[in-house]
Amino acid sequence: MDFLLIFPDRARLDKNVPKTAIYAHSSPTKRQKELFVAQVDSITWAYKLSTETANLPQGETVKELQVFNVQLKGQYLDEEVLNVVDRSIPSPILYVIRGQGEVEYASAYKRQSRSDRSELVISKPFFSGRFSEGSTARPMPVALNLEALYHRLLENLIGLARRPGETMDHLVKRAERVASLKREAALLNVKIDRERQFNRKVDMNRELNSLIKKIEENCRE
């Protein structure tokens, strides 16, 4: 996703979200508070997408979708910051991260625990990649309900197409598997470059090819 999203005017809130309010509902660690102070200038509850404001019916598990603007002090934002915010709000959140003339979207897959409905299961956030504030603006994706809209936005951020009959749970697990395999392959590449023993290098290249094959299999539609 490398374009600005246009949200309904009637969904606009533009309410400042104090960091203290987030802390009160998520119990962050000392380190996480330090990340907030160092990296985040302000957080604004920009839009609330609901049946009334987005003209979309509720989904089975998604009743509302929040849009939060995160204004950075610099260029970098640790994903732990978003995890803290997500733990403080029960409904899904789409983050619009801004800093130094660039924009980035992010969102984590959030759902109620099936074993304890009072608990939330939250994935690591998925990021769009940065693009210019002056980029083209487009309407939100077409969807039948708020849950479908949330899933469409997540799919755009994840960058993998859902396979026929694939649940969002499975897609997220597959995306996390791809990310893990890519990290493993990158580390192995570094080791290969440093290795001086020919036989060992052959074995490592064989292992790397196996990882690449697994990545391709998981990315295949």
N, C-alpha and C positions, 0 to 999 in steps of 0.2 A: 504494500500500500504506500504509494508515494504522492498522494493528493490530499487536499483538505476536505473534510467531511462537512456538509451543511446540515445542521440540526434544526428542527422546527422552532420558530420564534417563541411559540407558546410554551415550549419546554424549558426556556431559559430561566435560570435562577441567579447566577452570578453572586453566590454567597461565599464569603470568606470562611475557610475551615481552619480554625485555630489548631496549632499543633498540640496544644494541651488537651483539646477535645479528643484528638486521635489517640494520644497516649492513654487517656482515661479508659478507653474501650479496647485497648490492645496490649497493654503492659509491655512496652518495648524494653529491650535491654539498654544498658548504659551506652554500648557501642552504637546501637541503632539510633538512639537519641542524638549522639554525636554526628552520625551521618546526616540526619535531618538538618541539624544546625549548619553543618558545613556545606551541604549540597542544595538545600531547598530554600528558596526565597519566600514563596507563598504557595498555598493550595486553595483553589477556588472550586466550589461545587457549581459547575457551569450549567449543566442541564440535567433534568430528571425526565427520562423517557418512560412514560406510562401509558395506559389505555387512554387517559384523558388528554395527554399532551402530544402523543405520537400517533394517535388514531390507529393503534394496533391492539388487538386483544392480548390478554395475558397468555403466557405459555404454561405448560404443566408445572414447571419448576421456576420459571423466571417471571416475576410479577412486575418488576421495574428494572431499568438499566440506568445507572448513573454515569455521567460524564464529568470527570475531574480535570481541571487544568492545573498542571504542575509547572511553576515558573522556577527555573534553575538559577543558582548563583553563578555557576560556570557552565561547563559542557557535560559533565559526567553525573550520572545518577545510578547509585547502587540499587540492584533489584530488591534488596532487603527493605528499602524505604517503602516500595510499593506493597510488599508483603505485609508490613505493619499497617498501612492504610486499609488494605483488603480485610485484615482481621478485625478492623473496627467497624466495618459496614457489612451487613448481611447480604445485600444484593450485589450483583456483578457490577464492576466498574470498568469503563473505558477511560484510559488516561491519555490526555493530550499534553505531552511534555515539550516545553518551550525553553530555548536558551540560545542566545547569540544569533538570532535570525533564523534558527532552524526549528523544525517540528518533528516529533516522533510520537507515534501511537504505541500504546502498550495495553495489554490486558492479560489477566490470569484466568484460567478455567476454574470457576468456583461453583460448588454445589454442596447441598446438605449431605452429611454423612448418612449412609444407609443404615448404620447400626445405632446411631445416636443423632436424631434430627436436630438437636440443639448445637451440634458441632458442625463446623464448616471444613470441607476438604478443598484446599487451594493449591493449584499447580504453581510452578514458577511462571513468571510473566513472559509473554511472547512479545517481541518488539518488531515494529515495522521497518526500522532503519530510518535514518534522518533524511529530511528533505527541506527545501527552502520554504520559508513563510510565504513567499510569493507564488507558490505552486498553484496549479489549477484546483478549483473547488468543485466537488460533485455531491449530489444528494446521497443520503444513506442508502445502503443496498435494499432492494425490494424484498420484503419478507411477509409471511402470513401472520406472524405474531411476534411478540417481544423475545421469546426464547429463540425463534428462528433467526431474528435479527442479530441477537447476541452470538449465535453460532456462526452466522455468516461473517461477522466482523472477526471472530476468532480464527476462522479458516483463512481469511485474508492475512492475518498476522502470522499464523503458523506456516503458511506457504506450502502446505500439502493439501491436495484435493482429497475429499472424503471418498472412500471406496464405496461401491454399492452396498447398502445395508449397514455400513459402518457407523457405530455410535460415536458421539463426541468423546466419551470416555476413552474409547479405543484409539481414536485419532490423536488425542493428546498424549497417550502412552506411546504411540508410534512416533510422534514428533520428539518426545523426550528421548526415546531410544535412538533416533537419528542424531540428535544433538550429542548424546553420550558417545556414540560411535565416531562422530566427527572429531570430538576432543581426543579420543583414544588414537585415531589415525594421525592427528596433528602431532601428538607427543611422539608417536612412533617414527614419524618423518624426521623429527629432530634427532632421535637416537640413530636413525639410519645414516644421517649426514655425518654424525660424529664417529660412527663405527669404522674401525680400520681392518678388522678381520673379515676376509672375503666370505668364508663359509657362514659366519654369523650374519653378515649383511644379506646373503641369499635367503637365509631363514626369516629374517625380519621383513624382507620384501614380500615373501610368500604370505606372511602374517598380514602385511599391509593390504595386499590384494584381496585377502579374505574379508578384511574390514570394509574395503571399498564395495565389494560384492554385497555385503550385508546392508550397507547404506543404500545402494541402488535398489535392492529388494524392498526395503522399507519405504522408499520414496515412490515406488511404482504404484500407479493407480489400479 
